[in-house]
Amino acid sequence: MGIYILCAGVSAVTKVPWVWTLDALWLQAMEWKRVALLCFLEVLLLSVKKVSSRWQGLEPFVLPVFFLSLIPLSWAAIFVAGLSHEEAQATGWFFSDLPSSQGLLAHWQLFSFRQVAWWVFPQQLLVLMGIVVFSCLHVPVNVPALGQGTRKKFDINRELTAHGLANLAAAMLGLVQNYMVYSSSLLYFKCGGGSRLASAAISIMVMGCIPHVGILIPFIPRALAGVLLLHLGYELIWESMVDTWKVLDHLEYTIVLGIAGVCTISFMEGFLAGLLCSAIAFAVQASRSDPVEAVFFPGRGIRSRSRRLRSPLEVHELEAFDRDGGVFSLRLRGALFFGNTHELPKRVQGVTCKKCILDFNHVVSIDSSAFSQLDSIAASLSSQGVELVCSGLLSHLLLQMRLQPHMSDVRVFPDMNSALENLEQEVLQQAASVPAGIAKKRASRSDAAGTAGSLRYSAEASESDCCFFNETCASLMAPMVADDDLQETCAALRGYFQFERVPAGSVLWNPGDAADFAFLLVSGHVGVLDDHRKTFRQEGYEFVESSERGQFTGELNLFTGDARKNAILATEDLAMWTVTRKSLQRMQRDDSQLAFVLQGIALRYASHRMYLSMLDGRVHTV
């Protein structure tokens, strides 16, 4: 649009219509003196604007004063040159007289179907379609752009309503449609406009000038129209092609250059090309985004569990089911289409599970190509004997899914939690039907298979190790214990702990191990291993979390009795204070108040871990 307006400004001065042909460009070059004058005026305007920016409050007056001063200066110039008004018009310095008007209501006389040249419509169909599309899009496009340029808040729904009512009134009166011109609106704002009073005054002035426009136009110099259009074109070009250099990526900026090039030849073709390129850019950029929001692997405890609170016996059965294959879940998001779902089948390859959940709660649309990929996933899982379950599908997407050959019989639930809860109930019902002897053998085999060898050994604690224990626990139990009793309580609590050491490279526990101890780390480093989650590297190892000096580890499972969820590796020689399940049970039996204090310490650490996980954007439950 900027190049188009800029060329229109040159044409207004040279009287040569701008066409990209050699003959037209040659005629423009023959009028080089007028073009040079136009460029001089634009450079002068930019210089005055730059100088005026040093004084606050002066810049809004620069444009109107500059443009209005061209009228008396032009008249002074032709007076000095000894030219009359008619001679100035003949030589192209002023606009020629306009033909006489037939009145403001003359267009009503043309409203006759007999006078319509219907044969023109097929030839101008592309232009008419472009006008219709542009009329629909100019408000959502121009209003946000104008709001950004003026730094004003706007309500797009209110703007759409206002334009719709105004166009409805214009259509009923047989007038042309209303259109917010971005360039002139921005120019009006830069001239100090923006208030309702100023807008109303300009509207009244324009309406008063419309009946006399044929008389006023011949007295306006062409240089005024030329520099006005040239300045608007320059501002738009600078805003769209220079200011966006550091904002847009390479693909978007290439599209902007392509649209600008096409618009110089034909505006409507450039507009339609822009729509096509925008669709291509969206497809390319959206294809870079991962449609998988989260992955929940089997055997990962609460990450593959519903929100329903289960009894310890039910938790034990569900954990055994997880270790035996369990549920593999994919939470999808956004728009699923051909550009971002081609890698989706690979996400379920090599995963051993009994059930697979595809959650569509955050999915807004699915095209036919994406449905084909989902159907191939269903076919692959079916061949492996894995049941596919879907959740969170919108109603119209559910109807489309039922048309896929391998997804017509897939069970669908309202959300992922209800799907998991239903599957868990089936597992518990199946476990209840198994004879007690077989269930006991299965439980003993799973517990034996998941127990890591203990490499801990007792050691003598130094005075500094005891002081470290007291200081760490005192800082955590301060709200629960009076200050005078802190040291005595810490000493009593330490009596239930045992000081131990672990050599580097030892695995303290594996997924599925019984939670028979927890420890306060005095020195060394402990890493949490999980092959299915994003990891960070620490001295040659990759971890999802880590524990360092002063942190409790394994305390929650010790209190709840749940099996371990991950593998814990000692990357350095460890020194730690350890509390075992037997010690905890003895504490609960002999000193319940002290056990309550230890439980409060464990909850403080759990709360801190949950807060850190929220900062990292992790999902705790599904």
N, C-alpha and C positions, 0 to 999 in steps of 0.2 A: 504494500500500500504506500509506503514512504517513497519508493522510486516512482511509482505511478503519479503521486501528487507532485513530486519534484519535476517530473517531465511536463506535467500540466502547467506548472509555473513558468517553465521556459517557453512553452507554446503560447501562454498568455501574453508574453512580451514580444515574441518574434512574429506572432500571427500565423505561424506555420504549424499545422496539426502534427503532433508527434506520432510518427509511424516508423517502425524499425525497417526502413528501406534506405537504400543508398541515396535515392533522389531526395527523400525527406530530410535525411541527415545533411545532405549537401546544402539544401535550402536553409537549414538551421545554422550551418557554418557561415553562410553568406551574411547572416545577421549577427555576426560576432560582436559588433559594438554594443548591441542591446543585451546580449548574453554577458558581456564583460561588465556592463553597468549593473546588471542583476547580481552578478557575483560580488561586485564591489559593495553594493548595498547590504548583502547578506553578511559579508565579513565585517562591515561597519556595525551592523546590528549585534553580531556576536561579541565584538570588542566592547561596545557600550554595555552589554549585559554583564560582561566579566568585570568591567570597572565598577558598575553600579552595585555589584554583589558585595563590595566592601562596606557599603552603607546600609544598615538595616532599615527595612521599610521602603527603600527606593526602587528595588527590583520590579515590583508589580506594575509600576508606572512606565517602565521602559518600553515595553511592546506597544501599548496603545498610543503613547506619545510619538513613538517612532513612526508607526504606520499612519497616524493621522497627519503628522507633519509632512508626509510625502505629497499630500494634496496641494497645500499652498506652495511648497517648493517646486512642484512640477509646473504650477501656473506661473510662478516667478521665472522659471527656466524658459518657457515658451514666450513669455513677455520679453525677456532679455534677447532671445533669439529672433524676435520680431515676427513670430508666427501667430496667426489667428487660430481660434478654436477649430474652425473647419480644416485649416491646413494641418494642425496637429493631429486631427482625426485621420486625415488622408495619409499622413506619413506614418501612422501607427503608434503615436505616442499616447493617444486617448482612444477610448472605446467609441465605436461608431454608433449612430442613432439606431435604436431598436425599432422594429416594426410596430405599428399601432396595435394596441391590445383590444380585444373584443369584449373585455369585461371579465370579472372574476367568475361569473357563472356560465361562461361560454362553453365549458366542457360538458355541461348537462345536455347540450344540443347534440353531442356526439354519441350519447347513449342509445344506440340503435343496433340490433343484431344484424340488420341488413348491411350496415357499413363496416362490419368486422371482417377483416381479411383472414379468413380461417386457414387459408393455405400457408400462412406464415408460421403457424404454430409448430408443425413438424420440423421446420428448419431451425426454429429457435427453442426447441425443446430442452437442449442442454442449458441454455441461458436461463430459461424459466425454472428449471429444476435447481440451478444454482442460486437463483434469487430466493426461492422458497426455503432452501436449506439455510442460506445465509440469514434470512429473516428470522428463522428459528434460533440460530446460534449466536446472533450478534449481541444479544443481552447477556447470556452466560459468559461470553468471551470478552466483550468490551467493558462491561460493568466492573468485573474484578480487576481488569487492567487499569481502568480509570481510578478505581479505589486505591490500587497500589501506587499509581503515579501521583495522586493527590494526598495519599496517606490518610484517607477518610474511611470510616467504617461504613459498611453497606449491608443491606438485607436483600439477597438475590431474589427471594420469594416476593418481597414487596416490589422490587423493580420489575419482575416479570408480570405481576398483577397490573401495575401502572401502565406498562407498555401494551398489555393485552386490552385493557379498557380503552386506552387512547386509540389503538388501531381499530377496535370495534366501532368507536364513534366516528373515526375517519371513514371507515367503509360504509357506514350508514349514510354519511353525508356526501359520498362520492369523491372523497379526497384521497390523496396519495398516503401511503403508510407512514407511520412515525418511525424514526430511526435515530438512535443516539450516535452521533458522529464522534468517535473517540478523539480525533486530532483537534477539531475545533473546540470540543469540551475541555480538553487539557489546556489549550491555548487560553480559553476563557478563564480557567482557574489560575493560570500563571499571570494573567493580567489583573489579579486581585479579586476576581469574581468568586461566587460560591454561596452568597447569602440569598435568601428567598426574595428580598427586596430588590437586589440587583438583577436577579433573574426575571422578576416580574417587570421591571423597568425596561429591560432589553426586549422582552416579548412584546410589550406595548409599542416600543419604538419600531420594531421590525414590522409589526402588523400595520402601523401607520405609514411605513415606507412602501409597503407592497403595492398600493394603488398608484404610487408615483415612481415606481422603479424605472419605468421607461424614460422618465425625465432625468433621473439622478445618474444613471449609468453613464451617459455620454460625457459627464463632467468629471469622471474618475479616471486618473491616469492608469495606463496598463502596468506601469512599474509597481504600483501599489498591489495589484492583484498578483503580479509575478513574484514579488519578494515575499508576500504573505504565503503563497503556496510553496515557494521554495523553502521558506523557513519551516513550515509544517513538515514537508518531506524530509528535510535534513534532521529535524528532531526525531521523527519516527525511525529513520534509518539508523541514527545514532543509538536510539533506545533499543531497537530490535537486533542490531548487528554488531554493535560495539560493546554496549553495557552487558550483553549476554555472553560475551566471549569467555568470561571466567565462571559463569553460572551454569550454562548448558554443557552437557557432555558432547563428545565428538559427533555422535549420531544425530542428536537434536540440532546441533549447530549446522551440520551439513544439510539437514532438512530445511532449516531456516534460509540458508543460502539458495537452495534449490527453489523454494517457494518464491523468494524475492526475484530470482531470475525469470521464472515463468510469469510472474505478475507484471513484469516489464513488457511482456508481449501481449498478454490477455489476463485481465484481473479475474474473471470467472474461472478460466482454466487453472489459474494459479490457486484460487480458493479450493477448487475440487481436488487439485493435486495435493494441497495441504491436508485436506481431510484424509486422503489415501495414505499419505506419508505418516500422518499421526497414528493411523491404525497400524501401520507397519512398525512404527517406533514402539507403540504399546506392546505389540506382539513380541518384538525383540527384547525389550526391557523386562517384560513380565516373564519371559522364558528363562531369564537369569535367576529368578526367585525360586526358592525351594518350596514346592507345594506341601511339604511335610512340616508341620509345626512342631510335633513332638513324637518320639518313639518310645514305647514301653515294651521292654523285652521280658520274656518269661524268666522266672527265677529271680526277679528283682524286687520281690517283696511288695511293699506298699505302693510302688509305682505301677503295679498291675492289679490293684485292688480297688474295690468300690468304696464308697464313703460309709457304708454300713458298719457299725461297730460289731465285731464278732467276739465270741467267747474264746478263751485260750485253746480249747479243743478244736473249735472250728478253724481258728488260725493255723493250728498244726496241720489239719487236713488240707487247707488251701496252700500252705507252703509246700507240702509234699506234692500236691498237684502241680505247683509252679516248677519244682525241681524235675518233675517228670515230663515237662514240655510246656504246660501251662498255656497262658494267653499272650499272644503277640498283638500289640495294638499300634495303629498308625493314626495320628490325629492330623487331618488335612485342613488346608486353609485356602482362602482367596478364590480366584477364578481358575478352574481346571480346564485347560485347553491343550491343543496340539503342541504348543511351545514348551510347556513345563511338565507334562506327564509322560514323556517318552522314556524317562529313566525310572518311572515309578515301579514297574515290575521287578527291577533289580533290587528294590528295597526289601522285598520279601524272599529273595533267593538266599538259600543257605541258612535260613532260620528254622530251627526245629521247634515246633509247637503243635498243640492239639486244636487250638482255636485261634482265629485271627479276626480282629475287630478293625474295621475302617470307620473312623469317626468323621462325619461331614458337618459337624455343628458350625464350623467357621467357614464353610464353603458357600459361596454366593451363586456360582454358576458352573455348569459342566457342559462342554460341547460334545459332539458325536465322537470326535477322535479320542477325547478323554474317556468317554464311556467304553470305547473299544479297548483301551488300555486296562481299565478296571475289569472288563469282562475277561481279558486274558489272565489277569491276576486270579480271578475266580476259577477259571479253568485250571490254572496251574495248581492252586491250592486243593481243588477237588481231586486232581490226579494223585496228590500226595496224601489224601485222606484227611485233610484239614478242613474244618468247617469255617466258612466265612460268615461273619456277622457285621451288619452295618448299623450305624446310629446317626441321629441328627440330620437326616435328609429332609430337605424341603419337599412339600407335597408334589409340586410339578416335577421335581427331579426324581422323586420316588416312582412316578408314573413312567418316566423314561427308563429308569433302571429296570423295571419289570419287563421291558421289551427286549432286554439283552438275553441271549440264549442261556448263559451260565449264571445269571443273577436273578432269574425270575422267581426262584424258590428261596432266596436268601432271607434269613430272618432280619427284621429291621426294628430298632428300638428308638424311642424318642431322643435319648441322649446316651452318652458313653457310660455314665454311672449306672443307668438302668440296665444296660447290656451286660456290664460286669456283674452286677448284682444277680441277674438272672442266671448267668453262667456259673457263678459261685454256688447258687442254690442247687443247680443241677449236680455240681461236684459233691456237695454235702449230702444230697439225697443218695447219690450213688455210693458214697462212702458208708452211709448208714446201712445200706443193703448188703455190704460185704461182711462175712462172718468175722467175729472178734479175733479168732486165731490168726486168720490171714492178714487182717489189718495190723495186728501186733507185729507180725513178722516183717511186713512192709515198713512199718515205722522204725523197727530196729535196724533194718538194712539201710534205710535212708540216713539214719543218725550215724551209723558207723561209717558210711561212705563219705559223710561230710565233715568229719572231725579232723582238724589239723593236729599234727604232732606238737606237743608242748616242748618248747626250747627255753622256757623260763627257768631260772635258777635263783635261789635265795642268795642275798648278799648282805653285808653289814652296812647299815646306813650311817653316814657321818653326821656330825652336828649340823653342818650346813644343809644336808638333805632334810633333816627334821625341821629346821627353821623354815626351809622353803615350803614344806607341807603346811606348817602352821600359818605362814603368811598367806599362802594361796587360799586355804580354806577360810581363814578369818575374813578375808576381803569379800568372800561370797556368802558367808553366813551372818554378816553384820546385821542385816535387817531382822534376822530371826532370833539372834542371841544377844543378850545384853553385853555391853562392852567389858564389864568386869568379869564376865564368864567366858570370854572368847578363848583365852589361852588354855583354860581348863578343859573347855569343850573340844578344842583342837587336839589336845593331848589324849583325851578319851577316845576321840574318833580315830586317831593314829594307831591306837591299840588294836583296832580291828583290821588294819592294813599291814601288809608285809612288803618290805623293800626287796625288789628283785631286779635282775639284769637280763637282757636279751641280746645275743650277738647280732650283728648286722647281717641282713639277708634272710632273716627268719620270717616266716609267715605266722602271724599270731592267731589268725583264724581265717576260715574260708566261708563262702556262702552256704548256709544250711547248718553250720556248726551250732552246737548248743551254747548259749550265752552264760558261761560259768564264771566269768571274771570281768572286771573293769579295772582301769588303771589311770593314775595321774602321772603324766610324763614329767620327769625331772630333767632329763637331758636326752638328746638324740632327735631323730625325726622319723615319723610314721606316715606312710602314704596309703591312700585308699585306691585299690585297683578296680577298674570296671571297663571291660573291653567294648562295651556298647554305648559309652557316653564320651563326650568331648573331654579331652585330657590336657594336662599341662606337664611339661618336662621338668624334672628335678634330679640333677646329677645322674643322668642316664636312664631314669625311670619315668614312666608316664602315669599320672594320678588324676583322679577327679577331685579329690580333697586331700588334706594333709593335717596332721596334728603335730604341734611343736611344744616346746617347754611350757608347762603351766596349764595344759589342757587335759581334761578328762576324756576318755575314749571308751565306748562300749557300755556306758552306764545305763542308757535307756533300755537296751535289751536285757540287761541284768535285772532291772526292776520288773519289766513286763513279761519276761520269760520267752520272748520271741526269738526265733533263730536268727543267726547273723545274716546280713543282707549282702555284704561285699567282702572282698579279701583285704586283709590288713598286712602290709609289708614293712619291716623295719629296715630302713635304708642306712641307718647308722647304729652303732652300739647304743642300746637303750638302758637307762636307769629309771625305775618307776616304782611308785607306790601302788600295790595291787590289793584289791578287795575281791574275794571270791564269793560264790553264792552261799557257801557254808558260813562264811564270816557274816554275810548280810543277814542270813536267817538267824544266826546267833545274836546279832545286834538287835534284830526285830523282837527276839524273845526276851533278851536281858535288859535292853535299854531302848524302848520304843521312841522316846523323845530324841535320842541321838540318831536313830534310823530316820526319823522325820526330818532332821537337819540335813542328813546326807541326801535324802530325797529332794529337798529344796535346792541343794547344790546342783544335783543332776538336772533339775528343771531349769535352773538358771543357764546352764550350758546348752540345754536343748533350745531354749528361747533364743539364745544368741545365734545358734546355728541356723535356726529358721529365719531369723532376720537377715543373716548373710545370704541365705538362699533366695530370699525375696529380692535382695539387691541384685543378685545374679540372674533373676528372672526364671528360676527353676520352678518346676511344678512338683508339689509334694504329693497331692492326691489327685485321682481322676474320678 
